[in-house]
């Protein structure tokens, strides 16, 4: 071994190895920085490293076989060592020392001065190190107040351009619009939005001239980083050229590197018409509000923009989004009409601009919406590809993250859904939808307390927004915390007249067995409101008037998912109690068309309770094979779910086991459910333990009687808590159980003024 080591030294293999290793390290370090700067794909860097490593092996072999001599390069076997002039080691040592010094210099340059990011997780790098900017709404300095739309259009376009820069985190439109006409200083805004810089701007339009002034300000110090003023003739070309120049200047000031592709995108002129731009901007504002009337107006305005400029790609994408949002939120348009019109608009948008992120995002929403209603084909995968494409083109497009999260949630991938919503909140901190969607995902992950904490945070951020209060009540109902659910429902009613919140309160009093109170709440609905009939139908159901319950519901025009999700199960349950199994099946399949196929595995988190009811129906009609297939699918699904929470499976496993005749296992599952916090069945199946016919075989068992008594006592305590709060008009104790502290001043005021 010693002689081999000596030979390596004699042939200068060790020196070459040391020299090559240092040189290779320098090349790899430099390549990791320089190659991305020139837009070289990530895959090439891996090839680059492999080439360097491969050459290392080749060089060692060559050093062993050959030697440089005064007479040139010779094979080792040709050299007479007795005549060979010994190599001077000083030169080699100098080379090694020089390379070592160079390596240290590269290390200091790349790491100490910050040219290269430190080795930290990608999500943390993006969250903390990436330059971040909020572009506040531009002010209108024109005498005509109608020119605010014009200023908004410039603001919107600038946001769109900046958002497409991958190395910038740009706060989305939804959040920055909250600061229109704000009295908050820039430091406050910077802190709330968690950005390093803020852009302020003003637009003055006079005839065919426009002046745009912009300033970039350090959010922490209030120092001006850059400012400029632009006076130009008012043409679309000059207007968008200004936007491109501003975007480039902001990126430069924030040291955000632009790729060649991003530079091309910044130079795009979306429309040739100022008038079309005005209609587009007004339409975006109306689309943002999401109300039925504003969506109708947005649709008209997008079409007007397209009529003026048939090549306006962004207007087609906006029109498609409006159609789909109208369908999803209000169900006031025929689905097939919405799909056809949206698809045509998306195709035209992508034909005009294949790199338009908004069009890819809306295409994902279309594919997902179509797939979710049928679960046929590869629509979910096509949707995912569109969302991913949109995010690559515009990493600051919050809607893409939100819609993508809904897709992943429907597939049961809650971890990814949560990750996507957190990214949406990062680029759009005041976008409300993630604050109410994310708690549901946390519940699905088995993290109900985290869900409640986020809802409290939403209340603190949006104190006048009723939805977090409603969701808090719903979540607590699902957790079996009925008294707290009622407390938060009372608080929610100070902000909204939404009938759903009254229905939650009615549900709690069903559990309390207080039918008089249920009737009281029912009378608060207008007679012609669907919820009035639904409350009346449930009272009839509770009184065993099953035909009366069906009669109250059959003639209703069910316009929302909430109404349908209540009415059809109640009708099917009433039909089952009347032994009208054909009607029971009809109602269940009307509400859950995915269950019509015996071969497709279409039992999902929205319909698995209906699948169990349908299996029970098939059992009663003797179709045991079909019943077992449905039960098996439901059983596989709930094995991946958590029991407790508004999205949990409750005692569905108890129902399945009882239907299979496994009574001991069903009782064990019920015991487990109670230990985990189960109280209320109403929020899951609308059958109390006393009513549920699927568990009839368990009722005479002493274990069941004991557990039922335990639940009755727990419910009695919660009913007493509610009565005490009502008598004293003090709900703070129940509210504080969630918050973990004293009710904030705003909540106290809201309670006092309700």
NORCOR-V590374 format. One record per residue. N is the residue number from 1. PSI is psi in radians with two decimals (* if undefined). D_LAST is the distance of its C-alpha to the last C-alpha in whole Angstrom. Layout:
((N PSI D_LAST) (N PSI D_LAST))
This chain:
((1 -0.74 90) (2 -0.71 92) (3 -0.59 94) (4 -0.72 91) (5 -0.72 89) (6 -0.72 92) (7 -0.67 93) (8 -0.74 89) (9 -0.75 90) (10 -0.66 93) (11 0.11 92) (12 0.39 89) (13 -0.71 86) (14 -0.75 84) (15 -0.76 84) (16 -0.71 83) (17 -0.79 81) (18 -0.78 79) (19 -0.79 79) (20 -0.72 78) (21 -0.77 75) (22 -0.79 74) (23 -0.72 75) (24 -0.72 73) (25 -0.72 70) (26 -0.77 70) (27 -0.71 70) (28 -0.75 67) (29 -0.82 65) (30 -0.70 66) (31 -0.63 65) (32 -0.42 62) (33 -0.82 61) (34 -0.68 63) (35 -0.85 63) (36 -0.56 59) (37 -0.62 59) (38 0.25 62) (39 0.32 60) (40 2.30 62) (41 2.65 60) (42 -0.64 59) (43 -0.56 62) (44 -0.59 65) (45 -0.68 64) (46 -0.74 64) (47 -0.73 68) (48 -0.80 69) (49 -0.75 68) (50 -0.67 70) (51 -0.78 73) (52 -0.74 73) (53 -0.71 73) (54 -0.71 76) (55 -0.49 78) (56 -0.81 78) (57 -0.77 80) (58 -0.73 82) (59 -0.67 83) (60 -0.71 84) (61 -0.78 86) (62 -0.68 88) (63 -0.60 88) (64 -0.67 90) (65 -0.64 92) (66 2.84 93) (67 2.45 94) (68 2.14 94) (69 2.93 98) (70 -0.39 100) (71 0.14 101) (72 -3.00 98) (73 2.22 96) (74 2.72 98) (75 2.57 97) (76 -0.65 97) (77 -0.30 100) (78 -0.08 102) (79 2.31 102) (80 1.80 105) (81 -0.43 103) (82 -0.44 106) (83 -0.21 106) (84 2.26 103) (85 2.20 102) (86 2.46 99) (87 2.48 95) (88 2.10 94) (89 -0.35 91) (90 -0.72 90) (91 -0.77 89) (92 -0.76 87) (93 -0.68 85) (94 -0.73 84) (95 -0.79 83) (96 -0.76 81) (97 -0.73 80) (98 -0.75 79) (99 -0.67 77) (100 -0.75 75) (101 -0.74 74) (102 -0.71 73) (103 -0.77 70) (104 -0.69 69) (105 -0.74 68) (106 -0.74 67) (107 -0.78 64) (108 -0.76 64) (109 -0.79 63) (110 -0.62 61) (111 -0.76 59) (112 -0.78 59) (113 -0.16 58) (114 0.26 56) (115 -0.63 57) (116 2.47 56) (117 2.63 53) (118 2.82 53) (119 1.49 54) (120 2.79 50) (121 2.53 48) (122 -0.75 47) (123 -0.58 43) (124 -0.66 43) (125 -0.79 46) (126 -0.61 44) (127 -0.58 41) (128 -0.57 42) (129 -0.50 45) (130 2.37 45) (131 2.44 45) (132 2.52 41) (133 2.51 40) (134 2.21 37) (135 1.84 38) (136 2.67 35) (137 2.37 35) (138 2.47 38) (139 2.63 37) (140 1.99 39) (141 0.24 41) (142 2.63 43) (143 -0.57 43) (144 2.02 41) (145 -0.38 38) (146 -0.32 38) (147 -0.01 40) (148 -0.63 37) (149 -0.67 38) (150 -0.80 41) (151 -0.70 40) (152 -0.64 37) (153 -0.72 40) (154 -0.76 42) (155 -0.80 40) (156 -0.74 39) (157 -0.71 43) (158 -0.75 43) (159 -0.79 40) (160 -0.75 42) (161 -0.82 45) (162 -0.66 44) (163 -0.44 42) (164 -0.06 46) (165 1.99 47) (166 -0.56 47) (167 0.07 48) (168 2.47 45) (169 2.01 41) (170 2.15 39) (171 2.31 36) (172 2.90 35) (173 -0.71 33) (174 -0.78 30) (175 -0.78 29) (176 -0.49 31) (177 -0.33 30) (178 -0.27 26) (179 0.27 28) (180 2.24 29) (181 0.48 29) (182 2.69 28) (183 -0.02 28) (184 2.55 29) (185 2.95 33) (186 -0.58 35) (187 -0.73 35) (188 -0.81 31) (189 -0.77 31) (190 -0.69 34) (191 -0.80 33) (192 -0.66 29) (193 -0.12 32) (194 0.99 35) (195 2.77 37) (196 -0.40 41) (197 2.71 41) (198 2.41 39) (199 2.25 40) (200 2.56 39) (201 2.82 41) (202 2.59 41) (203 2.29 43) (204 2.10 45) (205 2.30 47) (206 1.89 49) (207 -2.16 52) (208 0.37 53) (209 2.60 53) (210 2.44 50) (211 2.23 49) (212 2.13 47) (213 2.36 46) (214 2.47 45) (215 2.45 45) (216 2.17 44) (217 2.38 43) (218 2.10 43) (219 -0.43 39) (220 -0.57 40) (221 -0.19 42) (222 0.22 41) (223 2.49 45) (224 2.16 46) (225 -0.53 48) (226 2.56 49) (227 2.64 49) (228 2.82 50) (229 2.44 50) (230 2.12 52) (231 2.01 53) (232 2.80 54) (233 2.44 55) (234 1.60 52) (235 2.76 54) (236 -0.65 52) (237 -0.81 55) (238 -0.64 54) (239 -0.87 51) (240 -0.44 50) (241 -0.70 53) (242 -0.81 51) (243 -0.74 48) (244 -0.76 51) (245 -0.75 52) (246 -0.80 49) (247 -0.77 48) (248 -0.74 52) (249 -0.72 51) (250 -0.80 48) (251 -0.74 49) (252 -0.78 52) (253 -0.57 50) (254 0.11 48) (255 0.69 52) (256 2.00 50) (257 2.39 53) (258 2.30 54) (259 2.82 56) (260 -0.67 58) (261 -0.70 56) (262 -0.63 53) (263 -0.66 55) (264 -0.77 56) (265 -0.64 52) (266 -0.43 51) (267 -0.04 54) (268 2.41 53) (269 1.86 52) (270 -0.56 49) (271 2.68 50) (272 0.02 53) (273 2.19 50) (274 -0.66 48) (275 -0.74 47) (276 -0.69 46) (277 -0.70 44) (278 -0.78 42) (279 -0.71 41) (280 -0.79 41) (281 -0.78 38) (282 -0.68 36) (283 -0.73 36) (284 -0.71 35) (285 -0.72 32) (286 -0.66 31) (287 -0.68 32) (288 -0.62 30) (289 -0.49 26) (290 0.07 27) (291 2.78 26) (292 -0.80 28) (293 -0.69 29) (294 -0.55 29) (295 -0.67 32) (296 -0.74 34) (297 -0.69 34) (298 -0.75 35) (299 -0.78 38) (300 -0.75 39) (301 -0.69 39) (302 -0.76 41) (303 -0.64 44) (304 -0.75 44) (305 -0.70 45) (306 -0.66 47) (307 -0.70 49) (308 -0.75 50) (309 1.64 51) (310 -0.12 52) (311 0.38 52) (312 1.61 49) (313 -0.76 48) (314 -0.59 45) (315 -0.67 44) (316 -0.73 45) (317 -0.73 43) (318 -0.69 40) (319 -0.78 40) (320 -0.76 41) (321 -0.73 38) (322 -0.78 36) (323 -0.78 37) (324 -0.69 37) (325 -0.69 33) (326 -0.73 33) (327 -0.85 34) (328 -0.77 32) (329 -0.55 29) (330 -0.24 29) (331 0.63 32) (332 0.24 33) (333 2.50 37) (334 2.26 40) (335 -0.79 40) (336 -0.63 44) (337 -0.80 43) (338 -0.79 41) (339 -0.79 43) (340 -0.83 46) (341 -0.72 45) (342 -0.74 43) (343 -0.76 47) (344 -0.72 49) (345 -0.72 47) (346 -0.79 47) (347 -0.74 50) (348 -0.71 51) (349 -0.79 49) (350 -0.48 51) (351 -0.69 54) (352 -0.63 53) (353 1.65 52) (354 -0.26 53) (355 0.25 51) (356 1.89 48) (357 -0.73 45) (358 -0.66 42) (359 -0.71 45) (360 -0.69 45) (361 -0.80 42) (362 -0.61 41) (363 -0.68 44) (364 -0.73 43) (365 -0.73 40) (366 -0.90 42) (367 -0.73 44) (368 -0.77 41) (369 -0.74 39) (370 -0.79 43) (371 -0.68 44) (372 -0.43 40) (373 -0.32 41) (374 -0.51 44) (375 0.47 45) (376 2.57 49) (377 -2.84 51) (378 0.51 50) (379 -0.59 47) (380 -0.69 45) (381 -0.68 48) (382 -0.70 48) (383 -0.79 45) (384 -0.74 45) (385 -0.70 48) (386 -0.76 46) (387 -0.77 43) (388 -0.70 46) (389 -0.77 48) (390 -0.75 45) (391 -0.63 44) (392 -0.69 47) (393 -0.57 48) (394 1.58 44) (395 -0.04 43) (396 0.30 40) (397 1.69 39) (398 -0.66 35) (399 -0.65 35) (400 -0.73 38) (401 -0.75 37) (402 -0.85 34) (403 -0.68 36) (404 -0.65 38) (405 -0.66 36) (406 -0.68 35) (407 -0.86 39) (408 -0.61 39) (409 -0.72 36) (410 -0.40 38) (411 -0.02 41) (412 0.14 40) (413 1.36 40) (414 -0.50 37) (415 -0.82 39) (416 -0.68 40) (417 -0.77 37) (418 -0.76 35) (419 -0.75 37) (420 -0.73 37) (421 -0.62 33) (422 -0.64 34) (423 -0.69 36) (424 -0.75 34) (425 -0.48 31) (426 -0.73 34) (427 -0.18 35) (428 1.25 32) (429 -0.39 29) (430 0.28 26) (431 2.10 27) (432 -0.59 24) (433 -0.80 26) (434 -0.53 28) (435 -0.39 25) (436 -0.38 23) (437 -0.73 27) (438 -0.70 28) (439 -0.69 26) (440 -0.67 28) (441 -0.68 31) (442 -0.69 31) (443 -0.75 30) (444 -0.51 33) (445 -0.05 35) (446 0.51 34) (447 1.09 32) (448 -0.63 28) (449 -0.61 27) (450 -0.65 28) (451 -0.80 26) (452 -0.69 23) (453 -0.74 24) (454 -0.64 24) (455 -0.68 21) (456 -0.73 19) (457 -0.72 22) (458 -0.69 20) (459 -0.67 17) (460 -0.63 18) (461 -0.70 20) (462 1.27 18) (463 -0.36 14) (464 0.15 13) (465 2.10 15) (466 -0.52 13) (467 -0.79 17) (468 -0.63 17) (469 -0.71 14) (470 -0.82 16) (471 -0.64 19) (472 -0.79 18) (473 -0.77 17) (474 -0.79 20) (475 -0.74 22) (476 -0.62 21) (477 -0.80 22) (478 -0.46 25) (479 0.00 26) (480 0.16 26) (481 1.27 23) (482 -0.69 21) (483 -0.71 19) (484 -0.65 18) (485 -0.74 17) (486 -0.71 15) (487 -0.82 13) (488 -0.53 13) (489 -0.73 12) (490 -0.71 9) (491 -0.72 8) (492 -0.60 10) (493 -0.23 8) (494 -0.23 5) (495 -0.34 9) (496 2.67 11) (497 0.24 12) (498 2.14 15) (499 -0.43 17) (500 -0.66 18) (501 -0.61 15) (502 -0.61 15) (503 -0.63 19) (504 -0.76 18) (505 -0.74 16) (506 -0.70 19) (507 -0.71 22) (508 -0.73 21) (509 -0.38 21) (510 -0.80 24) (511 -0.63 25) (512 -0.20 24) (513 0.39 26) (514 1.45 24) (515 -0.53 25) (516 -0.74 23) (517 -0.63 20) (518 -0.78 21) (519 -0.66 22) (520 -0.81 18) (521 -0.66 17) (522 -0.61 20) (523 -0.21 20) (524 -0.25 16) (525 2.52 18) (526 2.57 21) (527 -0.60 24) (528 0.06 26) (529 2.37 24) (530 -0.61 25) (531 -0.51 23) (532 -0.84 23) (533 -0.62 27) (534 -0.74 26) (535 -0.75 24) (536 -0.69 27) (537 -0.71 29) (538 -0.66 28) (539 -0.71 28) (540 -0.71 32) (541 -0.81 33) (542 -0.47 31) (543 0.21 33) (544 0.30 36) (545 1.33 36) (546 -0.68 37) (547 -0.66 39) (548 -0.67 36) (549 -0.79 34) (550 -0.75 36) (551 -0.63 36) (552 -0.49 33) (553 -0.52 33) (554 -0.63 36) (555 0.02 35) (556 2.54 32) (557 1.80 32) (558 1.88 31) (559 -0.17 30) (560 2.78 28) (561 -0.62 29) (562 -0.81 26) (563 -0.77 27) (564 -0.71 31) (565 -0.35 30) (566 -0.82 29) (567 -0.85 31) (568 -0.76 34) (569 -0.71 34) (570 -0.69 33) (571 -0.72 36) (572 -0.67 38) (573 -0.68 37) (574 -0.73 38) (575 -0.69 41) (576 -0.75 42) (577 -0.44 41) (578 -0.01 43) (579 0.49 46) (580 1.44 46) (581 -0.53 47) (582 -0.79 47) (583 -0.69 44) (584 -0.81 42) (585 -0.73 44) (586 -0.83 44) (587 -0.76 40) (588 -0.74 40) (589 -0.50 42) (590 -0.75 40) (591 -0.37 37) (592 1.21 39) (593 -0.37 43) (594 -0.37 44) (595 0.01 45) (596 -0.41 47) (597 2.27 50) (598 -0.38 52) (599 -0.67 53) (600 2.37 51) (601 1.34 48) (602 0.23 45) (603 2.12 43) (604 -3.02 40) (605 -0.29 37) (606 -0.46 35) (607 0.11 37) (608 -0.54 39) (609 -0.70 37) (610 -0.63 38) (611 -0.68 42) (612 -0.74 42) (613 -0.71 41) (614 -0.69 44) (615 -0.72 46) (616 -0.72 45) (617 -0.79 46) (618 -0.63 49) (619 -0.78 50) (620 -0.44 50) (621 0.07 52) (622 0.05 55) (623 1.24 54) (624 -0.56 54) (625 -0.84 55) (626 -0.67 52) (627 -0.79 50) (628 -0.63 51) (629 -0.76 51) (630 -0.74 47) (631 -0.70 47) (632 -0.72 49) (633 -0.78 47) (634 -0.69 44) (635 -0.74 45) (636 -0.67 46) (637 -0.87 43) (638 -0.32 41) (639 -0.31 43) (640 0.04 42) (641 2.96 38) (642 2.60 36) (643 -0.80 35) (644 2.52 31) (645 2.87 28) (646 -0.43 27) (647 0.13 30) (648 3.03 32) (649 -0.01 35) (650 -2.08 34) (651 0.58 37) (652 -0.60 38) (653 -0.58 41) (654 -0.78 41) (655 -0.80 42) (656 -0.81 44) (657 -0.70 46) (658 -0.70 46) (659 -0.45 47) (660 -0.01 50) (661 0.22 51) (662 1.29 51) (663 -0.73 49) (664 -0.76 49) (665 -0.63 48) (666 -0.72 45) (667 -0.66 44) (668 -0.74 45) (669 -0.65 42) (670 -0.71 40) (671 -0.76 40) (672 -0.72 40) (673 -0.79 37) (674 -0.72 35) (675 -0.53 37) (676 -0.10 35) (677 0.07 31) (678 2.33 31) (679 -0.96 29) (680 2.27 28) (681 -0.36 30) (682 -0.73 28) (683 -0.19 27) (684 -0.89 30) (685 -0.08 32) (686 0.15 30) (687 2.23 33) (688 2.93 32) (689 -0.55 35) (690 -0.53 36) (691 -0.58 36) (692 1.92 38) (693 -0.32 41) (694 -0.35 42) (695 0.42 42) (696 -0.64 44) (697 -0.24 47) (698 -0.28 45) (699 -0.59 44) (700 -0.10 47) (701 2.38 47) (702 -0.58 46) (703 -0.75 45) (704 -0.79 42) (705 -0.71 42) (706 -0.77 41) (707 -0.66 39) (708 -0.72 37) (709 -0.70 36) (710 -0.78 35) (711 -0.70 32) (712 -0.73 32) (713 -0.74 31) (714 -0.75 29) (715 -0.65 27) (716 -0.73 27) (717 -0.77 26) (718 -0.64 23) (719 -0.73 22) (720 -0.67 22) (721 -0.75 20) (722 -0.79 17) (723 -0.69 18) (724 -0.72 18) (725 -0.68 14) (726 -0.77 13) (727 -0.70 15) (728 -0.18 14) (729 0.67 11) (730 1.86 12) (731 0.07 12) (732 -0.67 14) (733 -0.77 17) (734 -0.66 17) (735 -0.63 15) (736 -0.33 18) (737 -0.57 21) (738 -0.88 20) (739 -0.53 20) (740 0.24 23) (741 -3.11 21) (742 2.54 19) (743 2.34 15) (744 2.84 16) (745 -0.69 14) (746 -0.66 12) (747 -0.72 10) (748 -0.77 10) (749 -0.70 9) (750 -0.72 6) (751 -0.75 5) (752 -0.54 6) (753 0.13 4) (754 * 0))
